[in-house]
Amino acid sequence: MAIVETKGLTKVYGSGETAVVALDHVDLTLDAGEFVAVMGPSGCGKSTLLNLIGGLDAPTSGTVVIDGREISTLSDDEMTRLRRERIGFVFQFFNLIPVLDASENAALPLVLNGTGAAEARRKAEEWLGRVGLGDRLRARPDQLSGGQQQRVAIARALVSEPALVLADEPTGNLDSKSSEEIASLLRQVSAEWGRAVLMVTHDPRIAAHADRIVFMRDGRVVDDTKIADAASARVAMERVGLL
């Protein structure tokens, strides 16, 4: 089942001679339980694609369908509800609230959506246990390593039981060991927990954890390849000139 489908997705900033085409007629489908990495040079449209799919920005033309709903037809309240309930976001810099502990940070989407504090904390602690932080529930962000903070962010992204997780350079602020652990965890999010995961990354080792790699250049998809392991990922990257 397709969780995400884009057709002709285009984003243009400015107009006339100063217009910049950030995304150029992108067609993309992402199924439940599928882990897709998006790669390409800086400025190729990777983050713009995630922002449009997540409803954080509006396309110039084209459509985004999530869970069977064309998001441009939704009201502001409906779009907010969709983001809170069906989309989880993971960012490079974690975006945790410093004065809240791990369970409070992970529970935040539920609290904002009206779930009672006790139930929100219970679900947050369940997800923190799943991501390997069951013993760090009361730790604040400054008491956690970078990799642990990103695990809290992943638990926060999953606590609302979303269909889709959007991850923008989730390992970009981590050391090599923590990066591999987070990539493996995102693989688990898709393979074991059935979420669709769309991840932007510049790191070939991290992209190799995905089921597919979508390569972009100048706002367009230039290749979309299923991979089986790091070796097949490397072959695909060499073919499109990224290695």
Backbone bond lengths (Angstrom), bond angles and torsions (degrees), N, CA, C in turn:
res aa  C-N    CA-C-N  psi(-1)  N-CA   C-N-CA  omega(-1)  CA-C   N-CA-C  phi
1 M - - - 1.468 - - 1.526 109.74 -
2 A 1.320 116.54 131.42 1.462 121.27 179.76 1.526 109.96 -75.94
3 I 1.327 116.70 121.43 1.452 121.76 174.48 1.522 110.06 -87.33
4 V 1.343 115.89 -36.93 1.462 121.77 178.48 1.521 108.91 -127.02
5 E 1.327 115.89 136.13 1.462 120.40 171.46 1.522 108.25 -143.19
6 T 1.334 115.89 122.01 1.458 119.77 173.95 1.528 108.70 -112.30
7 K 1.314 115.55 144.70 1.460 121.40 177.36 1.517 109.28 -134.68
8 G 1.341 115.72 122.86 1.457 121.05 177.56 1.512 114.04 58.23
9 L 1.320 116.60 30.42 1.471 120.10 -172.33 1.528 110.08 -68.88
10 T 1.324 115.14 121.96 1.463 121.62 -173.85 1.518 109.73 -135.78
11 K 1.334 115.60 138.14 1.463 120.72 174.69 1.515 109.07 -134.42
12 V 1.334 116.12 122.17 1.463 122.83 178.93 1.520 108.23 -120.29
13 Y 1.325 116.14 128.10 1.461 121.04 175.32 1.526 108.63 -101.93
14 G 1.326 116.69 135.08 1.452 121.25 -179.03 1.521 111.29 78.66
15 S 1.327 116.12 -170.60 1.468 121.01 -178.71 1.521 109.56 -151.58
16 G 1.322 114.47 165.90 1.454 120.33 177.90 1.519 112.77 62.62
17 E 1.323 115.98 -139.63 1.460 120.26 -175.96 1.525 112.87 -69.54
18 T 1.339 117.02 -19.69 1.468 119.88 -178.90 1.527 111.94 -95.62
19 A 1.320 117.87 4.57 1.458 120.59 -178.13 1.531 110.93 -64.45
20 V 1.330 115.63 139.10 1.460 122.47 177.14 1.519 108.00 -120.98
21 V 1.328 116.84 121.35 1.463 121.69 178.78 1.522 107.86 -88.85
22 A 1.335 116.14 104.67 1.463 120.81 -178.50 1.521 111.52 -84.34
23 L 1.325 116.59 -30.83 1.463 121.97 179.50 1.522 107.36 -141.42
24 D 1.346 116.31 134.72 1.459 120.30 -167.94 1.531 110.93 -130.51
25 H 1.356 116.00 91.35 1.463 122.18 174.02 1.536 112.58 53.73
26 V 1.330 114.79 60.80 1.469 120.99 -178.35 1.525 110.55 -91.90
27 D 1.318 115.64 125.24 1.462 123.23 172.53 1.528 107.80 -108.41
28 L 1.333 116.09 127.28 1.461 120.26 -177.13 1.522 109.34 -151.05
29 T 1.325 115.81 137.56 1.467 121.40 175.36 1.520 108.61 -127.01
30 L 1.326 115.44 137.57 1.463 121.95 -179.54 1.522 107.94 -134.32
31 D 1.329 116.48 122.91 1.457 122.04 -176.51 1.515 112.38 -93.15
32 A 1.324 115.85 162.51 1.458 121.40 174.98 1.527 109.60 -57.74
33 G 1.310 117.04 136.37 1.458 121.38 178.21 1.510 115.02 75.66
34 E 1.329 117.55 10.72 1.462 121.30 -178.92 1.530 110.01 -103.39
35 F 1.316 115.55 139.68 1.464 122.84 179.59 1.522 107.52 -112.93
36 V 1.332 116.98 112.91 1.456 122.56 -177.17 1.521 109.49 -119.66
37 A 1.325 115.80 128.88 1.467 122.40 174.99 1.524 109.05 -99.82
38 V 1.323 115.93 141.89 1.463 122.30 175.97 1.513 107.61 -114.40
39 M 1.347 116.05 124.75 1.457 121.73 -178.14 1.522 110.72 -128.72
40 G 1.318 114.98 160.57 1.452 120.69 176.50 1.516 109.70 158.78
41 P 1.317 118.36 168.24 1.464 121.49 -179.28 1.518 111.91 -66.04
42 S 1.328 116.80 161.59 1.461 121.54 177.70 1.531 110.16 -55.33
43 G 1.323 115.58 137.42 1.456 120.56 178.58 1.510 115.04 82.09
44 C 1.350 118.04 9.71 1.469 119.91 -176.46 1.521 113.09 -84.32
45 G 1.351 118.07 -8.55 1.459 120.38 177.75 1.519 115.15 110.67
46 K 1.335 117.63 6.85 1.466 120.90 -176.08 1.532 111.96 -60.20
47 S 1.320 116.34 -54.25 1.467 119.73 -177.44 1.525 111.30 -69.93
48 T 1.324 116.89 -33.19 1.469 119.57 175.32 1.520 110.78 -59.87
49 L 1.325 116.32 -41.67 1.463 121.01 177.96 1.525 110.44 -59.14
50 L 1.339 118.15 -46.57 1.454 120.89 179.23 1.525 111.47 -63.49
51 N 1.327 116.84 -41.14 1.461 119.97 -179.56 1.524 112.08 -63.31
52 L 1.321 116.93 -38.32 1.465 120.12 179.71 1.527 111.06 -70.95
53 I 1.326 116.34 -42.00 1.461 119.60 179.16 1.526 110.28 -65.38
54 G 1.331 116.83 -37.10 1.458 120.28 179.76 1.516 114.44 -80.23
55 G 1.326 117.60 0.65 1.453 120.49 179.50 1.512 113.89 71.59
56 L 1.334 117.00 17.46 1.461 120.90 178.79 1.527 111.38 -83.43
57 D 1.326 116.20 -13.89 1.459 122.66 177.19 1.530 106.94 -147.85
58 A 1.313 116.59 159.05 1.470 121.16 -177.91 1.522 110.14 -104.84
59 P 1.326 118.33 138.78 1.463 120.14 179.25 1.524 112.13 -73.32
60 T 1.320 115.51 155.93 1.464 120.36 171.82 1.527 109.71 -72.36
61 S 1.328 116.26 -38.61 1.463 121.88 174.66 1.526 108.46 -156.76
62 G 1.327 115.53 169.76 1.451 120.48 -177.90 1.521 111.45 91.90
63 T 1.325 116.12 176.34 1.454 120.86 -174.30 1.528 112.08 -131.28
64 V 1.328 114.07 153.11 1.463 122.74 171.76 1.527 107.04 -126.22
65 V 1.322 116.49 122.11 1.465 122.12 176.55 1.519 107.97 -113.57
66 I 1.339 116.49 124.61 1.461 122.24 177.45 1.514 108.65 -123.97
67 D 1.328 115.32 125.81 1.467 119.66 179.83 1.528 111.07 54.80
68 G 1.337 116.49 34.64 1.451 120.69 177.96 1.515 115.28 82.82
69 R 1.335 117.93 4.73 1.474 120.85 -177.70 1.523 109.69 -116.09
70 E 1.314 115.91 127.56 1.468 121.54 177.59 1.523 106.97 -79.52
71 I 1.336 117.13 112.08 1.455 119.23 -164.44 1.528 113.79 -70.92
72 S 1.321 118.50 -19.85 1.464 119.08 178.67 1.528 111.95 -70.06
73 T 1.336 116.70 -15.68 1.475 120.09 179.52 1.525 111.97 -88.44
74 L 1.337 117.49 -5.07 1.461 120.58 -175.70 1.528 110.81 -85.63
75 S 1.333 115.46 146.54 1.453 120.31 172.76 1.526 109.17 -72.12
76 D 1.326 116.88 169.77 1.465 120.08 178.76 1.520 111.05 -58.87
77 D 1.328 117.11 -42.25 1.464 120.56 179.56 1.524 111.22 -65.62
78 E 1.329 116.77 -40.43 1.464 120.34 179.39 1.526 110.91 -66.76
79 M 1.338 116.77 -38.36 1.460 120.01 179.09 1.525 110.55 -67.52
80 T 1.327 116.63 -40.57 1.467 120.34 176.54 1.520 110.71 -60.47
81 R 1.327 116.17 -42.54 1.469 120.70 179.71 1.527 110.42 -65.44
82 L 1.333 116.63 -41.27 1.466 119.96 178.99 1.527 110.87 -61.74
83 R 1.326 116.61 -43.99 1.476 119.89 179.42 1.520 110.88 -63.54
84 R 1.312 117.20 -40.34 1.468 120.20 -177.71 1.521 112.45 -71.27
85 E 1.334 116.63 -35.25 1.458 119.87 -170.46 1.520 114.25 -101.91
86 R 1.326 118.63 -28.42 1.460 120.74 -171.49 1.515 114.38 -119.16
87 I 1.351 117.22 -8.26 1.467 120.75 -179.27 1.523 109.06 -128.87
88 G 1.332 116.33 129.69 1.456 121.40 172.27 1.517 109.44 -108.54
89 F 1.325 116.76 139.83 1.463 121.73 -177.68 1.533 110.12 -114.80
90 V 1.334 115.74 135.69 1.464 122.15 174.19 1.526 107.23 -128.47
91 F 1.338 116.30 127.16 1.465 120.76 -174.81 1.525 110.85 -115.97
92 Q 1.316 115.45 167.21 1.461 121.34 -177.85 1.529 112.13 -63.55
93 F 1.337 117.12 -38.21 1.462 120.53 -172.53 1.528 113.08 -104.80
94 F 1.327 117.27 23.51 1.462 125.47 169.32 1.530 113.90 71.10
95 N 1.356 117.41 -47.00 1.469 121.86 178.65 1.527 112.70 57.29
96 L 1.325 116.82 40.71 1.457 120.87 174.63 1.529 109.47 -86.38
97 I 1.330 116.47 153.14 1.465 121.53 178.94 1.532 108.31 -87.22
98 P 1.337 118.45 118.68 1.471 121.69 -169.75 1.525 114.67 -58.45
99 V 1.343 118.31 -33.35 1.463 120.39 -174.22 1.528 112.51 -86.02
100 L 1.335 117.99 -4.58 1.457 121.63 179.48 1.524 109.85 -100.77
101 D 1.339 116.25 146.02 1.453 118.91 176.02 1.529 110.48 -80.17
102 A 1.326 116.63 178.71 1.467 120.64 -174.39 1.521 112.11 -58.69
103 S 1.337 116.98 -45.09 1.464 119.23 -178.07 1.520 111.23 -67.80
104 E 1.326 117.87 -36.84 1.464 120.72 178.56 1.522 111.02 -67.91
105 N 1.339 117.38 -39.93 1.462 120.17 176.74 1.523 111.07 -63.74
106 A 1.333 116.59 -45.13 1.467 119.92 -178.47 1.517 112.17 -67.24
107 A 1.333 116.56 -29.75 1.473 120.85 -178.05 1.522 113.26 -79.80
108 L 1.327 117.46 -13.03 1.467 121.33 -169.38 1.529 114.39 -53.66
109 P 1.355 120.21 -45.24 1.473 118.37 179.79 1.528 113.26 -58.93
110 L 1.326 117.01 -36.16 1.458 120.13 179.02 1.529 111.07 -70.06
111 V 1.324 116.40 -42.19 1.462 120.43 178.76 1.529 110.25 -60.94
112 L 1.335 115.82 -44.35 1.474 119.92 179.47 1.519 111.95 -64.96
113 N 1.332 116.08 -23.64 1.467 120.14 -179.10 1.527 111.91 -93.61
114 G 1.339 116.98 5.52 1.453 120.07 173.73 1.515 116.30 96.82
115 T 1.316 117.96 3.99 1.464 120.64 176.57 1.526 109.72 -70.63
116 G 1.334 117.27 141.26 1.456 120.87 178.09 1.511 111.58 -59.76
117 A 1.334 115.49 150.29 1.465 120.66 -173.98 1.519 112.40 -58.99
118 A 1.331 117.22 -42.54 1.466 120.13 -177.27 1.520 111.36 -66.01
119 E 1.327 116.95 -43.44 1.461 120.97 179.66 1.525 110.65 -68.21
120 A 1.323 116.69 -39.49 1.464 120.41 178.51 1.529 110.24 -62.36
121 R 1.321 117.18 -43.39 1.467 120.23 179.34 1.526 110.93 -66.16
122 R 1.341 117.13 -39.03 1.468 120.03 179.38 1.523 110.74 -60.56
123 K 1.334 117.04 -46.80 1.461 120.58 -179.99 1.528 111.41 -66.98
124 A 1.329 116.57 -38.56 1.459 120.29 178.57 1.522 110.57 -62.26
125 E 1.323 116.53 -43.57 1.463 119.86 -178.92 1.528 111.19 -68.78
126 E 1.332 117.10 -31.87 1.462 119.91 174.43 1.522 110.59 -61.90
127 W 1.339 116.46 -45.30 1.467 119.64 -178.75 1.528 111.39 -72.18
128 L 1.308 117.68 -35.35 1.466 119.36 176.14 1.523 110.34 -62.38
129 G 1.333 117.18 -36.53 1.457 120.00 174.86 1.513 111.60 -63.70
130 R 1.314 117.42 -40.82 1.465 120.99 -179.99 1.521 112.46 -63.98
131 V 1.331 116.67 -34.42 1.469 119.03 -178.31 1.533 112.06 -91.36
132 G 1.334 116.85 9.63 1.451 120.31 172.72 1.507 116.40 90.61
133 L 1.353 117.19 19.90 1.464 120.35 -178.91 1.525 112.31 -120.64
134 G 1.316 116.87 28.15 1.453 120.06 -179.43 1.516 113.91 -61.19
135 D 1.329 116.85 -20.89 1.465 120.75 -179.95 1.524 112.85 -98.37
136 R 1.343 117.61 7.00 1.473 121.26 -176.93 1.527 111.68 -126.64
137 L 1.316 116.79 28.16 1.462 121.49 -172.85 1.525 113.05 -61.86
138 R 1.329 118.12 -33.37 1.467 121.08 -174.57 1.537 112.16 -100.37
139 A 1.312 116.84 6.58 1.465 120.10 -179.81 1.526 110.83 -78.79
140 R 1.325 116.88 136.80 1.460 121.69 173.62 1.532 109.31 -81.93
141 P 1.324 117.88 163.21 1.465 120.14 -178.72 1.525 114.33 -52.93
142 D 1.350 117.66 -38.17 1.465 119.21 -178.09 1.527 112.63 -72.99
143 Q 1.319 117.13 -5.46 1.462 122.07 176.45 1.530 111.80 -102.11
144 L 1.327 116.27 5.23 1.460 121.85 -177.19 1.524 110.17 -118.53
145 S 1.320 116.66 150.05 1.466 120.89 173.18 1.528 109.41 -71.69
146 G 1.333 115.66 169.68 1.461 119.20 177.88 1.518 112.08 -59.36
147 G 1.333 116.61 -43.89 1.453 119.73 179.36 1.513 112.26 -63.54
148 Q 1.346 117.16 -37.90 1.463 120.35 177.68 1.531 111.11 -68.18
149 Q 1.332 116.66 -38.89 1.460 119.11 177.25 1.531 110.91 -61.88
150 Q 1.344 116.56 -38.98 1.460 118.42 178.86 1.525 110.96 -68.73
151 R 1.322 117.97 -31.22 1.459 120.50 174.44 1.533 111.19 -64.66
152 V 1.333 116.28 -39.92 1.471 119.44 174.61 1.524 109.77 -60.54
153 A 1.344 116.47 -43.17 1.465 120.41 179.97 1.528 111.23 -62.90
154 I 1.325 117.35 -36.73 1.462 120.67 177.99 1.530 110.16 -69.21
155 A 1.335 117.34 -41.86 1.467 119.86 175.24 1.522 110.53 -59.63
156 R 1.327 116.86 -41.63 1.470 121.20 177.46 1.526 110.87 -61.65
157 A 1.328 116.72 -39.48 1.461 120.48 179.39 1.522 112.12 -66.89
158 L 1.340 116.95 -28.01 1.461 121.10 -174.56 1.521 114.11 -96.82
159 V 1.319 117.44 -12.60 1.461 120.29 -169.74 1.531 112.97 -64.00
160 S 1.321 117.04 -26.03 1.467 120.72 178.55 1.526 112.83 -88.08
161 E 1.341 116.54 7.54 1.464 122.54 -178.69 1.530 111.80 56.64
162 P 1.337 118.08 53.60 1.461 120.90 -176.99 1.521 112.09 -72.51
163 A 1.326 115.30 159.82 1.460 120.58 173.34 1.517 111.03 -82.67
164 L 1.337 116.50 -25.05 1.461 122.75 -170.92 1.512 110.36 -133.82
165 V 1.337 116.06 136.12 1.463 121.79 171.79 1.529 107.95 -118.06
166 L 1.330 115.80 125.69 1.463 122.39 177.05 1.524 108.12 -106.92
167 A 1.323 116.69 120.99 1.462 121.86 -176.03 1.527 109.44 -121.89
168 D 1.328 116.84 116.00 1.466 122.04 -177.39 1.523 109.19 -104.22
169 E 1.329 116.94 104.23 1.467 123.78 -177.99 1.541 110.90 49.54
170 P 1.330 118.83 54.24 1.468 120.76 -173.16 1.519 114.28 -66.65
171 T 1.337 117.72 -16.77 1.468 120.74 178.48 1.521 112.23 -108.94
172 G 1.313 117.73 6.35 1.462 121.35 -173.09 1.509 114.40 -66.89
173 N 1.338 117.94 -16.98 1.459 121.33 -178.41 1.524 111.80 -114.17
174 L 1.362 116.55 20.96 1.458 121.12 -173.97 1.525 111.07 -122.40
175 D 1.342 116.21 157.98 1.458 120.28 173.61 1.530 109.99 -74.30
176 S 1.312 116.80 172.92 1.463 121.41 -172.97 1.525 112.61 -60.16
177 K 1.329 117.11 -44.72 1.458 120.79 -178.07 1.518 110.98 -63.81
178 S 1.337 116.65 -48.16 1.467 120.31 179.67 1.530 110.99 -64.50
179 S 1.338 116.61 -35.60 1.465 120.55 178.70 1.521 111.01 -60.80
180 E 1.320 116.78 -45.55 1.464 120.86 178.65 1.523 110.99 -63.10
181 E 1.319 117.08 -39.32 1.466 120.64 179.62 1.524 111.34 -65.56
182 I 1.319 117.14 -40.74 1.462 120.43 179.80 1.530 110.46 -69.59
183 A 1.333 117.47 -39.43 1.464 120.36 177.08 1.528 110.61 -62.52
184 S 1.325 116.77 -41.09 1.463 120.56 177.30 1.519 111.14 -64.52
185 L 1.328 116.71 -37.80 1.462 120.71 178.22 1.530 110.87 -65.55
186 L 1.325 117.42 -41.39 1.462 120.09 177.24 1.529 111.00 -64.54
187 R 1.322 115.96 -35.51 1.468 119.88 173.78 1.532 110.44 -60.41
188 Q 1.315 116.27 -40.65 1.460 121.30 177.95 1.528 110.93 -66.11
189 V 1.325 116.73 -38.05 1.468 121.13 178.20 1.524 110.69 -55.89
190 S 1.335 116.08 -40.86 1.465 119.49 -179.69 1.520 112.07 -82.61
191 A 1.334 117.22 -50.56 1.463 120.96 -170.94 1.523 112.89 -72.37
192 E 1.334 117.98 -39.96 1.459 121.04 -175.98 1.521 113.10 -98.35
193 W 1.330 116.73 -34.95 1.456 119.68 -174.65 1.524 113.13 -104.23
194 G 1.331 116.96 1.43 1.453 121.96 167.37 1.507 117.63 74.20
195 R 1.338 117.00 14.70 1.466 119.04 178.23 1.520 110.30 -86.63
196 A 1.318 115.96 148.22 1.461 120.37 168.31 1.522 107.23 -79.88
197 V 1.332 116.40 131.52 1.466 121.25 -179.42 1.526 108.70 -122.45
198 L 1.333 115.74 124.45 1.464 121.82 175.67 1.523 107.07 -117.47
199 M 1.323 116.37 115.59 1.463 122.03 -171.96 1.520 111.28 -123.01
200 V 1.315 116.73 128.18 1.455 122.54 170.13 1.519 108.14 -90.11
201 T 1.327 116.87 131.30 1.459 120.60 176.88 1.527 110.05 -151.40
202 H 1.329 115.50 154.23 1.464 121.04 173.55 1.522 110.45 -105.22
203 D 1.348 116.34 -3.99 1.461 121.62 -170.56 1.532 111.01 -99.14
204 P 1.331 118.62 114.75 1.469 120.86 -179.42 1.526 113.54 -58.15
205 R 1.327 117.16 -35.87 1.473 119.52 -179.62 1.524 111.20 -64.62
206 I 1.312 116.47 -36.20 1.462 120.87 -179.86 1.521 110.24 -75.09
207 A 1.334 116.68 -41.49 1.466 120.55 178.74 1.523 111.53 -60.76
208 A 1.336 117.05 -29.33 1.463 121.18 -177.67 1.524 113.12 -65.62
209 H 1.321 118.06 -13.19 1.470 121.49 176.96 1.527 111.85 -79.01
210 A 1.321 117.45 -14.30 1.464 121.75 -174.48 1.533 111.89 -81.11
211 D 1.342 115.85 168.10 1.464 121.66 173.88 1.526 111.20 -83.15
212 R 1.324 115.24 -32.15 1.465 121.64 -179.45 1.512 109.04 -139.34
213 I 1.325 115.29 151.94 1.459 120.47 170.34 1.521 107.90 -120.69
214 V 1.328 115.09 125.49 1.463 122.20 174.26 1.524 107.06 -101.01
215 F 1.322 116.07 120.10 1.462 121.51 -179.10 1.523 109.35 -99.94
216 M 1.345 115.68 133.35 1.456 120.81 -179.52 1.522 110.89 -121.49
217 R 1.328 114.62 149.93 1.461 121.28 173.29 1.518 107.36 -152.59
218 D 1.337 116.51 132.13 1.473 122.60 177.42 1.531 112.04 52.63
219 G 1.325 115.70 40.63 1.464 120.60 175.44 1.502 115.53 81.54
220 R 1.325 118.05 0.84 1.465 121.81 -178.10 1.520 111.41 -117.02
221 V 1.323 115.79 153.51 1.459 120.97 169.69 1.522 107.79 -81.61
222 V 1.341 116.21 120.96 1.463 119.86 -178.44 1.526 111.60 -105.33
223 D 1.326 117.51 -13.19 1.461 120.44 178.43 1.526 108.20 -164.35
224 D 1.326 116.02 145.02 1.460 122.12 179.12 1.524 106.18 -140.69
225 T 1.333 117.33 105.02 1.453 121.96 -166.42 1.518 112.28 -126.05
226 K 1.329 117.24 130.58 1.463 120.82 170.27 1.517 108.54 -76.02
227 I 1.323 114.98 139.77 1.467 119.41 -179.96 1.520 109.73 -126.45
228 A 1.326 115.10 156.14 1.465 120.34 -179.49 1.517 112.32 -112.48
229 D 1.328 116.71 -25.09 1.459 120.23 -175.53 1.524 108.81 -165.96
230 A 1.329 115.81 -177.27 1.460 120.24 -177.94 1.529 112.28 -62.28
231 A 1.338 116.18 -34.78 1.464 119.27 -179.07 1.523 111.03 -65.48
232 S 1.334 117.42 -44.34 1.465 119.86 179.87 1.526 110.81 -69.30
233 A 1.334 116.88 -31.72 1.458 119.70 175.47 1.522 110.57 -64.55
234 R 1.328 115.96 -41.09 1.474 119.91 179.81 1.528 111.08 -64.53
235 V 1.338 116.82 -40.86 1.470 120.39 177.94 1.520 110.03 -60.12
236 A 1.340 116.48 -43.92 1.461 120.22 -179.54 1.524 111.03 -63.84
237 M 1.326 116.94 -41.12 1.460 120.37 -179.92 1.525 112.00 -66.87
238 E 1.315 116.46 -37.36 1.459 119.71 177.17 1.524 110.43 -65.73
239 R 1.332 116.65 -37.50 1.456 120.39 -178.47 1.524 112.14 -63.53
240 V 1.345 117.21 -35.16 1.463 119.62 -178.70 1.526 112.28 -97.16
241 G 1.336 116.38 5.70 1.459 120.28 173.22 1.518 115.41 82.19
242 L 1.349 117.54 22.15 1.454 120.26 177.43 1.518 112.31 -91.33
243 L 1.321 117.62 -9.23 1.464 121.03 176.23 1.526 109.54 -125.88
